[in-house]
């Protein structure tokens, strides 16, 4: 199979010859059939996917889930049906949620396939016919016109005013001019190959004839499909840390259960009794509520983010956001408004570098606005509360600029009707319109400079193109010959504006007198008057500069990756406060670098321009190889591989393609960079809350283990039954853990660096906290058990109820002490969920102790008021101790 490289550098005759086809007759039916057998159908192939049953089975292989399954099996073997059912329910819930997330992640290819088209007009055997696009082969001659989706990668051999929107492939929304001439450089980036079109892009204007160069998986979209399917996404930092924690807990539980079993047997206890105690200890070590609390906390966090315009598609992404160290952001629509805007108005006597908020008093600037308004095929329809843009973005920006100073297009079109035109052509690089003009200049201030004439031609286009046809220049005093000095001055102004990333259009006019053809460029454009220039750009969003600064303060590095030109990218980067000292890298630079060289470069460079889909993937991979946690934004098909590879793929909700959304972890409903920063802040808060819960849960569980482990050594029998332990772990600890998971963000959340993904889920201060709180809760509960235990009445549940109540109330005190800093521990409004949960936990604690049915079920007895007061007081004592620790740490 032969694949044709660098077709864009060859002229059309050589391309036709190389592909062994005919520009007029196309391929023969027989040759097309032969090539179809050689190249295969023109479609995107989807590899064999992981079966759903394997995805579901994989959910049960997670460390914490395996531990819970073992606990459930043992509980069932011992006849503890309630414990078995409760643990099994948690396992099933956890597995279903994990399966749904993984299943959804497999849909990116399905969305990519929607970019293909069912039918296409092709020339075969000299006859134009409509055939299935799947049967296209290299060498086919196809006909394209406005509204068509390009069915394969093609090389143009004829074009007429042809423009293509390539946002799906390059990320840039402005339509691109296409023509058939050869391009000199072989390494020209995709976005600059003006004689090529690619599968999935859209014809917005004009028509053309093209020869098919590549089909199916050999197209640029096919390469992206391969990249999407090649990319493997690893576990999130939280998943890895929970796996690690689960292994340590399994080891700790096994050791604790083994020790108590051996000690009991050495003391002459029955094997069956000590086995039950060992299982109780293992149950006490494992925080059965952890998977459920983690899932619910992430889900509630996702709901909270949704209210702030961030739609979370994959739950683990909620927490991963808090680990982000690099944000690779697309420029168009994310850092900028995705709306071309006139920012500069240039006339010979005045230069306006910011669009005035009020009217314009300079006649020549007014004339330039009029030229831009009428030499224009776009329009803006203004409704009561919205604007409807019709036409190409750059032209719409000119209409909008005129509208801002009260020049409504429909009104001016009635006064100066268009009677002729020469459309924009990529060879001429300009557009000309002819308008009827009859003595209305007195009432139209913009035209006071024009003489008496029946028609006027307005021109806009590339400055060089207009200077070539202009003999005069419009000045404050009138019209002067276009001297070399004027040309030099105009070009210098042009170059100075271009260096700031501004797109420049030249403007000119000509009074038409004598004999002329209104559609003949030679007669209507000759000896034009160069009137001035307008500068346009897609301006940065108003809030982004502050958000970039916020990122840098938070230790997060913002990086711009765009398909736009380097000068434009650097100008926007400077305006936003992105580091630009190290310059920029383009696709050409990246292709010449090894992976190691790129890793060194990305340490300094923050602007990447004119990049390909493969480049974006390489950049993300380079950052990840350096240990960075990368969030990548994108909206086009070209972004999908990098979105899938990134630790957090962020798609655009407004401008994003279905492919990019399916490949992402999160969707920005407002396409705003500020929303990413908000999501990162929320992600940090969620991780803080999960750590808060784990500290709370493990501290309490350690206390329970110590009670179970040391009770026999101080003459107490089994302190708590497995059912009582499960109640404390699931209901008491689980409910309060859920409340802690909804704590508000710490005050200094975005003034600290991101946590390292290499750090364990519990750092040294957290481990110390778990240790001392566990020993404190355990010691208090053992002391209560020892004080209330009566060997003569060992079967009396009263003493066991006191231990149960003390463990419950000390954990409530522990939870209150762990609330977010900056808020009162007894605040009712800072976290409504926590307030409700604490109230509910207190009620449940009292219900199981004082309601007879539950007392019998849990083997508990009603407590005297004084004893209940003692348990509550001990809980407050733990609260005071935790608060003292926090004050000590804040000072240290």
N, C-alpha and C positions, 0 to 999 in steps of 0.2 A: 504494500500500500504506500503510495507516494503522497507526502504532505508538502504543500507548497509554502515556502518560507519567503519572507520579505517581498511579497507581491506588491506592496505599496511603493517600492522604489523603482518599479519598471513602468514603462509607458504602456498604454492600453493595447497597442498592437502586439507587443511582446507577451503581455499577459494572456491575450487570446491564443497566441501561438503556443505558449507553454502549457496551457490547459487543454490544447487540442480541441478547440471548439470554434464556433462561428458567431460573430457579433450579430449577424442578421438572422441566420437560420437556427442557431443554437445547436444542441446535440441531436443526433438521430435517436429514435426510440430504442433501437437496438443497442447503441452505445450507452444510453442512459441505464438500460437494464443491466448491462455488463458492469457498469461502474457501481450500481446499487449493490450488486453481489460482492464487489470488491470493498467498498467503503461501509456498507451497512446502512440501515435506515437513519434518517436525519432526526434523531430523537435522543433525549437524555436518558441514559441507562441508570437504573437504580440497583445497587448491589443487594444481595440477599440480606434482609434485615434480621436482627436478633428476634427470635420468636417471642411472642407475648408471654408464654409460659416460662421461658428462661428468664425474662425480665422479672416476673413475679417471684420465681424461685430465688433469684439473686438477692431479693430484699431480705430473705431469711438468713443470709450469710453474714450480715452485719454483726460485729462483736457483741454489742449491747443486746441485740435481738436473740443471738444464740444463748447468751447468759439467761435471759428471761425464759426462753424455751426450756432450758435445763431445769430452771426453778419450777416451772409449771409442771413438767413431767414428774419431778420428784414429789411435788405437792399432791399430784394426782395419785401417784403410787402409794402415798401415805393416807389416802382417803380424804384429803383436804379439798373438797369439790369447790368451795367458795373461792379459795386462793387460786386454784387452777383456772377457773372461769375468768376471774379478774385479770390475771396475768395474760391469759390467752387473748382476751379482748384488746389489751394494749398492743400485743404483738401484731394482731391482725390489722388494727388501725394504722400502725406504723408502716407495715408492709404495703397496704393499699395506697397510702399517700406517696410512698417512695416509687411505687409502680406507675402511678399517674404521672409523676414528674418525668420519669425516664421515657415513658411512652410518648408524651408530648414532644420530647426533644428530638424524636425521629421524623418530624413532619417537614423539616426544611427542604428536603428533596421534592416532596409533593408540591410545595409552593413554587419551587424553581421550575418545575415542569409546566406550570401555568403560563410561563413566558413564551412557550412555543405556540405556533399558530397552526390551525388545521389546514388551510388552503393557501395557495400562492399562484400568481400568474407567471407562467413560464413559456419560453419560446423553444419549441422542439420541432424539428423537420420544417422550420420556417413558418410554423403556425403558432399563434398565441393561444394558450389554453390554460384553464384553471385545474390544478392537480393538488393532491395531498402533499403538504409540506414534508411529510415523512419520506417521500420518494425523491426529494431533491438530492442531486449529486454534484461534486465539484465539476465545473465546466458548464453547468446549466446557466442559461441567460434568463434573468427574471426582470419583471417590470414592477417598480415600486412607485407609490404616490402617497400624498398626505393621508394620514390616518392608518397606514399599514404598519404592522409590526414586522421588523426585519426577520426573515425565517432562518437565516444561516449567516455565516461570516462571508461577506461579499466585497468585491472590488468594483467600484463604479467605472463604467465606460462612457456613460452619457449622464449629464445632470442639467436640470432647469430649475433655478431658484430653489435648490434643495437644502432643507434644514432637517436635522435629526436631533431628537432629545435623547442624550446618552446617560442620563442620571443613573439608570439602573446599573450601568457598567463603570462610570467614572465618578459618580457622586455629585457632579455639577449639573444644575438644573437648567442652565441656559441652553437653548438649541444651538447646534453647531453647524456652520456652513459646510457643505460638501461639494466637491468638484472632482473631475476625473484625471487631472494632471498627476504626473509622477512626483514622488517626494524624494529629495536627495539623500536623506540620512536613513540608514537601515535601522538605527536604534531609536528612532522617533517614538515617543510614548503613544499609547493607544489613543489618548484624548487629542493628540495632534495629528493623527493620520486622517487627513481630510478627504482622502479618496477611498476610505474603507467604511463599512458599516458592519455592525455585529448583531448576532442573534439576540432578540429580546429588546432592542432599542426601537424607538418610535419615530416614524416620518411625520414631522409637524407641518412641513410646507414644501411645495414644489413636487417634482417628479424626477425619476431617474431610471436608467437601465444599468444592470450590474451583472457580473459573472460570479457565480458561487465558487468560493475558494475552499471553505471548510464546512463540514456538516457534523451534526451530532456531538459526540463527546470530544471531538477535535476542535470545536469552536471555543471562543473565549469563555462563553457561558458554560460549556462542557468542562473546561479546565476548572472553573469555580465549583461545578458539581463534584468533580473529583476531589478537590480540596476539602469541601464540606464533609465528604464521606471518609476522607483520610484522617481528619482531625479527631483525635480522641481527647475528651475532656476528663481530667482527673477529678478526684474528690475535692470538696471545698475544705478550707482550713478547719472549719468546725467539725466536719465529718471525720477528718483525720484525727483531730484531738479527742473526739468522743470515742473513736476506736481505741486510741491509746489509753484513755481513761478507763474504758471498759475492760481492757486487758489487765490493768493494774488492780481494778476492783475484783475481777475474777480471781486473781492470784491472792489478794488480801482475804477475800471471802473463804477461799479454799483453805488457806493457812489457819484462819481463825476457827473455822469449823473443825479442822483436823486437830488443833490444839485442845479445844474443849472436849472433843470426843476421847482423846487419849487421856487427858486429866481425869475425866469422869470415870473411865474404865479402871484407871489406877486406883480410884477411890472406891471401887466396888459397885458402881452404878450399873444398871442393866444396859446392855448394848442398844436395845430398841429405844429406851428413854434418851440415852445420850445421842443417838442418831437424830432423834427429833430435835434435841437442843442444838445439835450441829447445824441442822437445816434452818432452824430459827435464826442462828447467828448469820448464816449465809444470806438469808432473806434480809436481815438487818443491814448487811454491808451494801447490798445492791439497791440503788435508788430506782425502784421500779417505775416511779413516776417521771423519771428523767426524759425518756423518749417522748412521752405524751406532752410534757411541759415544753420541751424544746419545739416540738411540732406546732403546738397551739400558740406559743410565743411568737414563732416565726410567722404563723398565719395572721395573728393579730397585728404584728408589725407590718406585714404586707398590706393589710387593710388600712392601717394608718398612713402608709406611703401612698396608697391609691388616692386618698383624700388630698394628697399634695402632688398629684399628677404623675406618680411613678407606679406603673402597673408591673407587679412582680409575677413573672411566669413560672419561675422555679424557686421553690421556697428556700433552699439553702443559700440562694443569692442574697437574701435579706441580711444574713450575718456576714457573708463574705464582703459585702460593701464596706463594713467597718474595718477591714484589713487592707483596703486599697491604698497603694503607694504611688501609682501612676494612672492618670486618666488620659488616654489617647482619644482626643476628640476630633471629629470631623469639623470642618470650618462652616460650610454652607448650611444655614438653618439651625445650627446648634450654638456656635459662637456668634454667628451673624443672624440677621433677621430673615434671610432667604427672600429678600425683596430688593431688587435693584432700585437705587434711589439717586436722583441728581444731587450731587454734593458740591459741585463747582460750576460756576457760570463765568465764561471768559469772553470779554469783548476787548477791543483794542484800547479803550479808554478806562476800563475798570475790570478788576478781577474779584469775584465774590467766591471765597473759599468755604463759605457756609451758607446754606440756603436761607434767605431772609425770612423772618417770621411775619413780616408785614409786606406791603406792596413794594414793587420794584420801580424806581424812578429813573432808571437809565434807559433811554430809548433803544439803544443797540442790544441791551440784554433782553428787552421786551421783544425785539425783532427775532432774536435767537430762539426765544421760547415759542414764538409763533411758528418759526420754521420747523422746530422739533415737533410741534403739535400737529401741523398739517401734512408734513412729509412723513406720514406715519400711518400704519394700518391697524394699530391697536386702538382701544377705547376703554373708558372707565364709566360704568353706569352707577350713578350715586343714588342709593336708596336712603330711607330715613335713618337707618342705623348700620348701614354697611356699604361697601363698594364692591362692585363686580368687575373684575379685570378681564378684558377680552383681548387676546393677542399675546405677542412675544414680550417677555419681561423687560427687556431694555427699552423697547418702544413704549410700553406701558408706563415706565418711569418718566419718560418725556411728557406724556399726557398728564401724569400726576403732578409733575412740576408746574405745568401751566395751570392746572386746576387750583393749585395752592394760591395763585395770585388772581383767581377769578376768571380764568380763560377756559370756558367750557367748549369742548371740541364740537359738539353738535351745533352750537350756535355759530361758530366760526366756519364750519363746513357749509352752512346755509349762505353765509355772506361771501365765502370764497370757494365755490364749488370746484371740485377736482374735475378737470376736463381731459387730462392725459397723464401718463406716467411711464417711467422706465424703471421696472422692478430692480430690487437689489440683486446684484450678480457678484459671485465670489471672485470673478476676474476684475470687474470694475471697482469692487469694494465700495459701492455707494448706491443710493436710491434717489430718484428724482421724481417729483410730482409737479404738474402744471395746474394752476388755478386761475379762474376768471377773476379779473380785477377791474372794477369800474367806478372810480371816483368816490370810494368810501373812505379814503385815507384820512379825511378830516375827522371822522368819528372813531377811527381806529388809531390810537396813538402809536401803536407798534409799527404802523406803516407810513408815518409822516416823512420818513427819509426817502421813500420810493417816489420816483417821478411819475409822470402821466403815462400809463401803459394799459393795454387791454388784458394782458396775461402776465403772470409772474411764475417763474420756476423756482421751486425750493429744493435744496439738495442736502443730504446728510450722509456721512460715511467716514471712512478712514481719512485722517488729516492729510496724509501724503497724496491720496487719491484726489481730494478736492483741490489741493495746491497745484496739482498738475493741470487742471482745467480752468484755474482762476487767473484772471489778468489784473484783478483789482482787489482792494481790501477796504472794508467798511471801517471808517474812523469816526471820531467824535465830530470832526468838521465836515464829513461827507464821504466821498469815495476817492481813493488815491490809487495810483498804479501799484501793483504788488511787486515791490523791489526786492533785491536780494536781502537787504536789511530786514524787511518785513518777514520774509520767509525764514530767516535765521531766528528772528525773535519768536515767531510762532512755534518753530520746531523746538526751541529751547524751553518754552513754556510747556509744550507737549511732553518733552522728555522729563521735565521736573515733576509733572503730575504723574506720569507713568511710574516714576521711581517710588511713588507712594502707593502703588497698587491700584491707581484709579484708572478705570476704562474711559477712553476719550473718544468722542465723536466730533468731527468737524462739521460746520454748518456753512452753507453758501446759498446765494440766490442769483437770479438773473431776470431783469426786466425784458420781456419778449416784445419786440417790435419788428415790423416788416414781415417777411415770409419765413415761416417755420412750420414744422410738423410737430404736433404736441406729443407724439410718442417716439420721436427721433432724438436720440441722445446727442448726436453730433450738432444738430441745429439748436437745441434748447439748453445745452450745457456749456457751449463755447463762450469764452470770455466771461465767466462767472465772477461774482463778487464774493470773496471769502469774508464771512461775517463774524466768525468766532468759534468757540468750542464749548462743549458741555462735558463735565466729568461725572462719571457714575461709578458707584460701588455698592456692594451689598454691605451695609454698615453693621458694626458690632451691636449685639443686643445691649440695651442700656445697663442691665445689671451684671453683665458678665465680668467686667473689669473688677468689680468688688468681689465676685465669686472666685476669680482667679487668685486674688490676694488672699482670700479666706483659705483656699486650698494650700497655698504656699505656707501660710501660718500653721496649718494643720499637718505639715510635713508631707503633703501630697504634691507630686509633680505633674502639672498640666502640660500636655504635649499636643500640638496640632498636626494632624495628618489629613492632607487634602489633595484632591485631583486638580486644584486650581494652579495658576502660575506662581512661581516663587516670589516675584516682587509683590504680588497681591497678598500672598500668605504672610510674608515678612511684615508688610505694612499693618495688617490686622493684628499680627502677633505683638508688634511694638505698641500699638494702641491699647491692647488688652493687658500689657504688662508681662507677657511671656518672655523668658530669657531669649535674646537673639544674638548674643555675643559670639556664639559658636557657629552662626550662619544657618544654612539649611542643607538638606540632602534631597536629591531627586531620584527618580527611578534609575536614571543613568548612573548616578553615583553608587546606588545600592547594588546594581548588577555587577559592578566592578569590585565589590567587597566580598571577602570571606565572612563566614558567620562570626568568627572571633573579632575581625576588624569592625564589623557592625556593632557588636556588643560594646566595644570601646567607644565608638562614636555616639551611641545612644546615651552614654553617660553625660554628654554635654549638649548634644543637639536637641532642640525642642520644636523644630519646624521641619516637616517633611512635605514636599510639594510634588505635584505631577507624578504620583505614585500609582502602581498597578495593584490589583488584588493580591498577587503573590508578594508584592513589597509589604503590604499591610500585615500580612501573615508573618513575614520575616521580622518586621519591627516588633510585633507583639511577642513573638518567640524570643527575640533577643532580650527584651526586658525581662521575660520570665526566666530565662537562663541566668540572669543576674540576680535572681531571687525576688524580683518585684511582683507584687500582686496587681494585675492590670485590669482596668475597666476600659473597654473599647466602645466608642459610639459609632453608629453608622446608619445609613438609610437605604443604601442601594444594594443590588444583588452582589456587586463587587465587594461589599463589606462583609458578606456572610461568613466566609471562612475565618476571617480574623475575629468576628463576633463570637463564633463557636469556640475558637481557640482561647480567647481571653478568659480570665478568671470570672469577669462579669461582662457579658455582652449586652450592650445597651442600644436598642433600636429606637427609631423615631416613630411616634404614633401618627403624626399628621402626614409627613412626607415619606415615611418608610414603606418599602415594598413588603409584601407578604413573606418573601424569602428571608429578608433581614429580621423580621419579627419572629419567624419560626426558629431562627438560629440564635436568638437572643435569650438572655435570662431576665431582662427587664425592658419595658417599653416606656419611653417618655411621652406622655399624652400631650404635652405642650411643646415638645421638641426643644426644650430649653436647658442649657448647660446648668443653670441655677438649680434645676430639679435634681441633677446628679449630685450636686454638693449637698442638697437637703437629704437625699437618700443615703449618702455616705455618713452624714451626721446621725441619721436614724439607725443605720447599721451599727455604728459604734455604740449607740445607746442600747441596742438589742443585745450585743455581745456583753456589754457591762452587766446587763440584767441576767443573762444566762449564767455568767460567772457568779453573780450574786446568788442565783438559785442553787448552783452547784456547791458553793461554799455553805449555804444554808442547809442543803440536803445532806452533804457529806459530814458536816459538823454534827448534825442531829443523828445521822446514822452511826457515826463513830461513838457517840454517847450511848446509843442503844446496844451496839456491839460490846462495849465495855461493861454495860449492865449485865448482859447475857453471859459474858465471859467470866466476870469476877463474882457474880452472885453466889455460885457454889463455894467459892473460897471463903466467903464471910458467913457461911451457914444458911444461905437462902436457896430454896429450890429454884426451879425454872421461873425467872422473873416475869416473862411475858410469853404468851402463846404465839405461834406463827400467825394466827388470825389477827390478834391485837397488833402485832408488828406490821402486818400488811395494811391494816387500817391507818396506822400512824404514817406509814410510808406513802400510801396512795392518796388518802383523803386529806389528812392534816397537812403533811408535807407537800403533797401535790397541789392542793388548793392554794396554799400560801406561796408556793413556788410560782404559780400562775400569776398571783398578784404582784410578786416581785418582778416578774417578767414584763410588767406594764409600767414600771417606774419611769418618770420623766428623765430626760437627758441630764447628765452632770453639767454643771455650769461651765467647766473648762473643756468640754468635749472636743471642740475644734481648735484648741490652743495647745494640743499635745500631739506628738508624732504618732503615726499608726503603730499598732502592736506588730511585732514580728511574727510571721507565720511559723517560725521555728520554735517560738516559745510554747511551752505546754499550756493547756487550758487553765491550769492553776499555777501562777508564779510563786516565788518563795514567800512573799507576805501572805498570799492566799492559803498556802499549805500550812503556814504557822497559825493562821486564823482557824482553819479546820481542826488543827491539832488541839489548840488550847480550848476552843469552844466545845469540842467533842469530849475532852477530859472533864471540863467544867460541868457539862450537862450530865455526863455519865456519873461523876462523883456525887453530884446533888441527888440524882435519882437513886444511886446505890445507898446513899445515907438515909434517904426516906424509906427505902425498902428495908434496910437493916433496923431502923427505928420502929417500923410498924409490923415487921414479921414476928409471928408468934409460933415457935416450933410446935407447940401443942395444938395449934389450929392452922397447920400448914395449908390445908385445903380451903380455908376461908378466903374468898376473893377480895376482901377489903384491902389488905396490904398490897395486893397486885394492882388494885384500882388506883391506889395512891401513887404507885410507880408509873402507871399508865397516864394518870392525870398530870403528874409532874413532868414527864417527858413531853406531853402535849403543850402545856403552858410555857415551859422553858423554850420550846421551839417557836411559840408565838412571840415571846420576848426577843428571841434571836432574830426572827424575821423583821420585827419593828426596828431593831438596831441596825439592820443592813440596808435600810431605805436610802435613796439617793441623797447625796450631800446637798446642803443648801435648802432643805425642806425639813419642817418639824416632823419628828417620828410619829406624832399623833395627828398630822395634817389629814383632814378629811377630803379635801378637794384636789390636792396635787395629783392623786391617783385614785380615782373613784373605784376602779376595779379592786385595788388592794383594800380599800376601806370595806367594800362589800364582802370580800373574801375573808378578812379578819373577823367580821361580824358573823359570817356563816360558819367559820371554823369554831368560834366560841360557842355558837348555838349547838353545832353538831357534837362538840365535846361534852356539853352538858346533857344533850339528848341521850347519848350512848351510856352515860353514867346514871342518869336519873329515870329514864323511861324503862319500865320493867322488861318489855319485850327485847329491847336491845341489850339490856343488862344480862339477860339469860343468854342471848345469842353470842355476846362477846365475853361472857363469864366475868362480869363486873358487878360491883355493889354500889349503892348510893353512898356518897360521902357526907359526913357532917359538915356544917357550914364552916367551922373553924379549920377543918382539914382542907376544904376546898380553898379557903382564903390563904392557907399556907402554900398550896400549889401555885396559886396565882402570884403570890408574893415572890416565890422563887423564880417565876417567869420574869417578873419585873427586875429582879436582881441580875439575871442574865442580860436583859436589855441595857442596864446601867453599865455592866462590864464591857459590852460590845461598843457602846458609845464612848467610853473612856479609851478603848483601843483606837478608835477612829480619830479622836482628838490628838492622841499621842502620835499617831502616824502622820497627821496633817502638819504637826509642828516639826516632825523629824524630816 
